[in-house]
Amino acid sequence: MSLENLLFEIVEGVATVTVNRPKAMNALTLETLAELGDVVGKIVNNPEIRVAILTGSGTKAFVAGADIAMMREMTPMQAREMSLRAHRIFAEIEQSAKPFIAAVNGYALGGGCELAMACDIRIATENAKFGQPEINLGILPGFGGTQRLPRLVGKGRALELILTGEMIDASEAFRIGLVNRVVAPGELLAETGQLARKIAVKGQPAVQLCKQAIVNGLEMDIARGCAYEVELFANSFSTADQQEGMAAFLEKRLAVFRDC
Ligand code: CAA
């Protein structure tokens, strides 16, 4: 599929996807979603890619939501189809063995906030703003916001954000745990890239097992989650990386992981 609305590059095992519709604040159209689905599939299936970064083009917006002009005339059936399409892509990001980092460079509203929340780690610029303004359009979040926001920031804060539709700035997003870190706008891609590379040099089986344990374990009660961790922990001892990591520590040298 040719990419009209996204930029996609791979450098040293780190893929960067940039939503590129700056005239519409990088709002997500059906075409943009289709391209995103295609690119996420490529990231998941390309063994050269170890970590992915999602960002928006320009300095104003990460993604200002689903495209309102496109949604205006949608029937309930079409809205359902669009919501399902986005949910499939966002679930693929969340369930992918590879870590996804959102580099939030401005407005992350509606579907944009939801896209950032589907990622594993969020880094925001000082001028970033987050919100679920759907209530002001007479609808509700449809790309996972009612489910992922309360899981990240708690029920009360999620309800306040979703019922008022008000935006919060990056420092408030940091305070409530919606973002991991806030950086100066000029430093966003350097900081995110540095974090991505830190993760990319680890042994991939361990990276994948860590993500799997946290993402899936969070959906379980504590006893089942801990039992799940036991199984994944045991699995990590069947890897060559475990042998190498422990030998390297005991021999006082750097580990050379082989991703197996
Ligand atoms: N869809 C379509 N176009 C959008 C858009 C969106 N979500 N957000 C911004 N744009 C367009 C504007 O219409 C405008 O286009 P024109 O230049 O052709 O008029 C252009 O981007 C620039 O926007 P503004 O002039 O409004 O810029 P601003 O700096 O004054 O405000 C903003 C920026 C606060 C992001 C404001 O544009 C805004 O509030 N956007 C809508 C945000 C929103 O409601 N998002 C939720 C969408 S619903 C959703 O996402 C549902 C879901 O769960 C999937």
Boltz pocket constraint, residues with backbone or C-beta under 6 A from the ligand:
constraints:
  - pocket:
      binder: B
      contacts: [[A, 22], [A, 23], [A, 24], [A, 25], [A, 27], [A, 64], [A, 65], [A, 66], [A, 67], [A, 68], [A, 69], [A, 107], [A, 109], [A, 110], [A, 111], [A, 112], [A, 114], [A, 133], [A, 134], [A, 137], [A, 140], [A, 141], [A, 142], [A, 143], [A, 144], [A, 145]]
      max_distance: 6.0
